[in-house]
Amino acid sequence: MSKFLKVLSLGVSLAALPVLAGGALAGDPDKGAKVFKKCAACHAVGENAKNKVGPQLNEVFGRAAGTLEDYKYSKAMISAGDDGLVWDDATLTTYLEKPRAMIKGTKMAFAGLKKEKDLENVIAYLATFSSSAPAAEEQQGSAEPEPAEGEVQTAEAASAPAPVSATRDGGVFGLGRVATEDEIAAWDIDVRPDGMGLPQGSGTVADGEVLYTDNCAVCHGDFGEGVGRWPVLAGGQDTLTDERPEKTIGSYWPYLSTVYDYVRRAMPYGNARSLSDDDVYAITAYLLYLNDIVEDEDFELSNENFTEIRLPNEENFIADDRAEEPHYADKGDPCMSDCKDSPVEITMHAQILDVTPGSVDDNDAAGMGGVD
């Protein structure tokens, strides 16, 4: 047995495998299709599937790691395949749970699936695109029946605020309930240019480089140059007047708060909100370094010095002052209802798209078919 497979066999417990006693996969392919949406940015399956940022996954069961033609694998993945790694339900479970823990140096930036059911379901879904994979177990009688409407109330629902009551005079629709303070706080995470909303924390350029390599480089490139059509994050200075300007953090973005807020809220792609506040500070610091806005590799960005950083293009953004401009000030408040004294009439028809609403006779008179 190869060294790689010995390590793998020690790291996979039988309890973790999504396989039933009869050899069938325990997951639900339909639910797995929803889980696969987290993977679809980089991988494809099905008819005409092609390699993207990651390899296409048709016939992945039974395939040696790092052997799909026309895809450039990392050296670590090729080495794993040479050492005997073959994809099946067991190895896929281990890899998809913690990719970089299983294969150090893999190009896959995804942190992994944390829920056992998600692992089972997505593997069952991938199996439907592999002729050598075991079939998914028929879901007969194993799932708990859905409770009838209003029949069961969970403890969480019971402790939630009461629904908003419908009052005719108050104009309340009576839909949903008042959000709790914790629910509001979970969404209220925006960071503003003046630093309002910044969490306490810090991160260095050096730490950010490691985090960026693990979580961002697969799409944005090792140095922010962008992979394929993924956004370029660094460079582009002095290109804004070019025919095809390169709009990056260093050349175009006005505020550092936008960088922090977006990374914290939406990245890494497919695994948003998985980074700690310190992680986001570190990645933001590294992005500043890639754009030559800070030059010290030991630089540490924190909530204390955050507002001291100014991006090069900030001065070219101005506040919206249209209300004070003479062109708009003389027009008064815009009309929002009953703005035309005479009845509204259709005076022209969209000759090409045929989208103007009207009667069949009107449209026929204009030489066009009616609108269904």
N, C-alpha and C positions, 0 to 999 in steps of 0.2 A: 504494500500500500504506500502511495506517495506521501511525502511530508504534508502536503496541502490537505489531502483527504483525511489523514490522521487527525489534523487539527479540526477539520470540519466535523468529523464524527464525534469528537469530544464536545463540540459546541452546540450540537443539535439534540435536543431531548425529544423522545418519542411523543411526549405530551404536546409539543409545539407543532407537530406536523398536522396539516389540514387534511388528513386522510382517515377514512373510516375503516373498520375492520375488514370489510369486503374489498378494499382496494380502491373504492370510489372516492372522489374528492368531496369534502364535506361542505364546500362553499356553494353559494348561490350565484350562478353566472349573471343573472339579471342585475343583482345588487352589485356584482363585481364591475359591470359596465359603468356604473356610476362612480365607483372608486377609481376606475381607470382614467377618469377625466383629469385626475391629478397627474397622470403620466402622459397624457395626450400631447402636451406641449413639446415633448422630446421624442415620443415613441408612437408608432402607428401599427395597427393590426387590420386584418381584413383584406378584401380584394384590392389589388393595386397598391398595397402598403409599400411605402418607400422609407429608406433611412432618413432620419431628420437629425436633430442634435444627437439623439441616441439611435441605436439600430432598430429596424422594424422587428416585431416580435412574433410573426407568424412562424409556426413550427419550432418554437423555442424549446419545447419539451424534447429531451433526448439530444439536444445540440450541445456540443462541447463549447465551453466559454471562449469568447474571443475568436470565433471561427467563421462568422458570417461574412461572405464575400462583399467587397465594395464598401466596407465600413472600416474606418480607422479607429481601432481600439487602443486603449491605454496599454502600456507595457505590462502593467500589473494584471490586467484582465487576460491578456495573451498568455502570460506566465501561468495564471491559474488554470487556463485550459490545457496548457502543456503538462501541468501537474495532475491532470485527471478530472478537473471540475466539469461535470455535465449537469445541465439544468433539468431538474425534476421538481416535484412538489416540495421535497425536503430542502434542497439547495435554494430554491426560489424563496421559500419561507424565510430562511436565514438571511439571505441577501436583501430582500425587500424590507425586512425589519430594521436592519442597520447596515446599509451597503458598505460604508467606509470601514466599519468594524470587521467585516468579513474579508474585504479585499482592499487593503490599504493602497492608495494610489489610483483607485478607480476614477474615471472621469465623471461618474454620476454624482451630481450635486445634491440630489434629493436626500433629505435626512432619514427617511424611512417611514413606514406605516406603524403606528403605535398600537392600533386595535387589532386583536387577534381575528375578529370577524372580518375586518377589512382585508387582512392578509388572505384568509380562506376564500373570500368572495372574489378578489381580483385574480387569484391563481386559478380558480374555477373558470373565470372568464377567459383568461389566456389559454386555458386548456381547450376551449372551443375552437381555437385557431391552430391546434396542433393535433395531427392525426395519430400520434403515438401517445397522447396523454390519456390517463384514465378518465372515464366519464364521471360527470357530477352525480352525486347521490340524488335520487328522486326525493323531492321534498314532500313526503306524504305523512301527515299526522305528526311530524316532528315539530312543526312551528306552532306556537301558541296562537289560538284563534284571536282575530281582532275583536276587541270589545265593541259591543253595539254603542251607537252614539249616545252619550250621556250615561252609560252604564257604569264605567269605572272612572274614578278620579284618583290620579296619583298623589302621593304625599307632596310632591313639589307643586302640583297644581292647587292642592288644597291650601297650601301656605302662601300662594301668590295673592296679590291684591285682587280684590273683587272686580268683575268687569265694570266698565263704565256704563252707568245706567242711561237709557235713552229718555231724553226729555224733549218733548215737542217744542217747548218754548226756548230751551237752551240751544237748540240746533245741534245736539249731539247725536251721532249715528248709532251709538250703542255697540260699536264693534271693538273687540279686543278688551284690553284692560290698561290701567295706568302702569307705566314701566317702573320697575324698582330702581333704587339708587345704584345698586350694583350693575344692573343692566345698562343704565345710562352711562355710568363710569366706563364700562367696557367699550362703548362706542365713542366716548368723548376723549379722544387721544390726539387730536390735532395739535400741531406745534406751529407757532406763529413766528414771523420774522423777528419780533422783539423778544423772543425766548419764552413767551407765555405757553405753558403746556409742556415744557421740557421736563422729563423725569430726572431725578437725581441719578448720577452715574458718570462713568468715564471709560475711555478706551484708547489704546495707543495705536500708532501706525503699524508697529510690528505685529500686534495681536490682530489688527484688521487685515493684514496681508494673509494670515493663515485662514481667517474666517472667510475672506473674499475668495480665496482659492478653493475652499471646500464648498461654498454655497453659491457663488456668483460667476466664477470664471467659465463654467461650462457654456453659458449663454453670452456673457459679456467679454470673454477673452481674458487672458492672463494679465493684460495691461490696460483693460478697458477699451480695447479696439473693436469689440463686437464680433460675434461669431455669426456668419451667415447674415441674416437680416435682423438679428437682435440689436438693440440700441447700443450705440457707441457712447461710452461714458467719459472718455478722456481725450484731450487734444482739441484740435479744431480752432485754436486761438487765431484771431485775425482772419476768419473765413466768412464772417457774417455778411459781408458785402459781395461775396462770390456768387456765381450763378447757382451753385449747389453748396450752401453753407453747411458746416458740420456743427450741429447744435448739441453741445455736450455740457457737462457740469461746469467745466472751466471756461467755455467760450460763450455760453448763452444763458444758463440758469441764473436767476437774479438773487435767490436767497438760499443759504445753507439749510434753513429750516425745512425747505421743500425736500431736500435730499434726505434728511433724517426722517421726516414724517412719512415719506413714500417707502423707504426701506423698512421702517418699523411696521407700517400698515400692510404692505403688500408683498414683501419679499421674504425668503426666496420664492420664486414662482412655483406654485403648486404646494407650498408649505408655509404660507403666510403666517405671521405672528409666532413663529417658532424661535425667533432670535430674542435674547434677553436685551434689556435696555443698554447694558454695557456692550453687548455684541454690536448693537447698532451704532453706538458712539465709535467703536473701533473701526467698523467698516466705513463709516463716514470720514473718519480721520484718514484712512488709507485712500479713499477717493480724492480727498484734498491733496494727498501726496502724489497720486498719479497725475494730477492736473497742475503740479508745481505750485500750488497755492501755499502749501507748507513744504519745507525742504528737509526738516529734521526727522530722521527715522525714529527718534525717541519722543516725538511730539505726542502729547496726550490731550485729547479733546474731552471736555466735560461740560456739564451744565454751568460751571463757573466761568469758563472762557468762551463758550459757544458764540455769544453775540459779538465777540471781538473779531470774528472771522467775517470778512467781506468778500463776496465773489466778484470777479473782475467785471462782469456785465451789469452789476446792480444799478449803476447810474443811468443806464439806458432804458430802464423801466420807470414809468411815471404813473402817478395816481390818476385815476379816471376823474377828470375835472370838467366833463362836458356840461354839467349844470351851470358852470360859471362862464362858459364860452358864449359870446354874443349870438352865434348862429343858433344855439339851442335856447338861450335865455329868453329870446324874444318870442318863442313859440308857445310859451305857457305850458300848462299840464296837458299831456296827450289825452285825446278822447278815447274812452274805453267802451262806450255803448251808445246806441242811437245817434251815430255820428253823421248820418246822411239824411237830409231833409226829405228827398224824394225816394220812392221805392227803388230797391236795388235791382238792376237789370243786367243780364249777360249780354255784353256787346261784342265779344269775340270768342271764338272757339280755338282750343288747342289743336292745330291742324295735324301735328305729327303724332302726338301721344294719344289723342282722343280721350282726354281725361276730364273735359268740361262737363259737369252734370247738366242734365236738361231732359226734355221729353224726347221720345223717339222721333216725333215729327220735326222738332227743332234740329236734331242731329242729322236726320235724313235730308232736310233742306240744305244743310251745310255740306252734304256729300259725305257724311260719316255714319257709321253704325251707331246704334244706341249703346248706352252704358248700362250693363247689367248690375 
